[in-house]
Amino acid sequence: MVRTGWGDRIFDVVVNLLLAVLALVSLVPILAVVAASVTPYSEVLKHGGIVLFPRQFTFDAYRQLWSYPRMLNAFKVTVYITAIGTILNLLLTSLMAYPLSRSYLPGRKIIMSVLVISMYFYPGIIPRYWIVKTTGLINSIWAMIIPSLISTFNLMILVSYLQTLPNELFESARIDGAGEFRIMWEIALPLAKPAIMVIGLLFSVGQWNSYLQPLFYVPNRDLWPLQPVIREILRATDALEPDPTLTIPTVTMQMATIVFSSVPILVIYPFVQRHFTKGLLLGAIKG
């Protein structure tokens, strides 16, 4: 049994106090945003622009945000590209990561080198737009899904994690007659659940926050996801000649849009937090 002296106890107290202070510092801005979104703007102004515990509540900003003509359709599009996009992201990333994690793959070092180079040298917007246009994806929902099916960073996380798995498991499966495809689906990927949860969260956040792709590839605003439509609402409320259908003050609407677009991801994160930490840690150690 390890005995702790007064020095260790004082150290623990100081560390816990610092962590508590950092937690409060991180919580205050979030609390201020949520409070401002449900507080009448006049009440916010009375308190110098910052309200942590509102005395009056109003959900007019959320009602007006939801009643915006394209908001419901944008929400449906965002849910669609997030769900379908994340499933395809995980499927293709897994199919690519497993063979790259095996040292006996022919040309593995060359492929890994090319992938690493692609992380540091981005071809630019125009070549990517030309590829999307020539493949006939312009002005379709798939233009927001297919160009981002593979993320090199997320791929490297999964490859690094798969490399930590003991080779004895795969050798035993081969002796029993299992092929590589069966080994991947029944052994490798189930054991790589923490890393898959990590990249799944990263992919879903990226799809949910999709902003530039619809602006570049989707001229039809009826196919826009949530983020461009929210930008359109904020521009309308902040314009010199605002949209007469939007009567909520700009600051209140801004806070409501932040909360509205962040809540789904915040709700999902606690369920994958344990896997998220473990997957990043083990992947980083091996990488």
Secondary structure, 3 states (H helix, E strand, C coil): CCCCCHHHHHHHHHHHHHHHHHHHHHHHHHHHHHHHHCCCHHHHHHCCCCCCCCCCCCCHHHHHHHHCCCHHHHHHHHHHHHHHHHHHHHHHHHHHHHHHHCCCCCCHHHHHHHHHHHHHCCCCHHHHHHHHHHCCCCCCHHHHCHHHCCCHHHHHHHHHHHHCCCHHHHHHHHHCCCCHHHHHHHHHHHHCHHHHHHHHHHHHHHHHCCCHHHHHHCCCHHHCCHHHHHHHHHHHHCCCCCCCCCCCCHHHHHHHHHHHHHHHHHHHHHHHHHHHHHHHHHHHHHC
